[in-house]
Amino acid sequence: MTLPVRSHRSGGTTERPLGWARNPLMEFDELLNQMSGLLESTVGGAAPAAAWAPLADVTETDDAFEVEIELPGVESKDIDVEANGQELVVTGEIKEKERKGVLRRGTRRTGAFEYRLRLPGEVDAEKVTAEMSAGVLTVTVPKTEVAKPRHIQITESSESGGR
């Protein structure tokens, strides 16, 4: 008895029969290698490093949205904050330190970073403020007057004796 074999477009066959289990992580690695090879052949040389996103917390109060972004070791001059319509964009770069000796282990992120946040339409982009303190960038985006919650007073009415 012979087992069916999967054939490639080029006419060659694989060494595994159909239905044989493959490691999905190996397939993913192969796909990534093929994609990076395609990108390198198209662009030429190594692909540019992609920006990474720093950790952040977003808090909503009655008056504003507050975004706290962890950027330890970053100077405020290396950060750019933009509010464009409904989008808040924080970009910058953490520069590699010049070291004496050999770095044996490095786990801190360096290079370009980008944090994007889509805000609701009820924010006042003209009054956005940013403050850097102890490695945390705090961006405050105020809400417009229309978006602020309004307390409604409930009045008591006297019942009519018609029932």
Beta strands, then each sheet from edge to edge (+ up, - down):
strand 1: 5-7
strand 2: 13-17
strand 3: 56-60
strand 4: 64-70
strand 5: 79-84
strand 6: 87-94
strand 7: 111-118
strand 8: 129-133
strand 9: 136-142
sheet 1: 1+ 2-
sheet 2: 3+ 4- 9+ 8-
sheet 3: 5+ 6- 7+
end
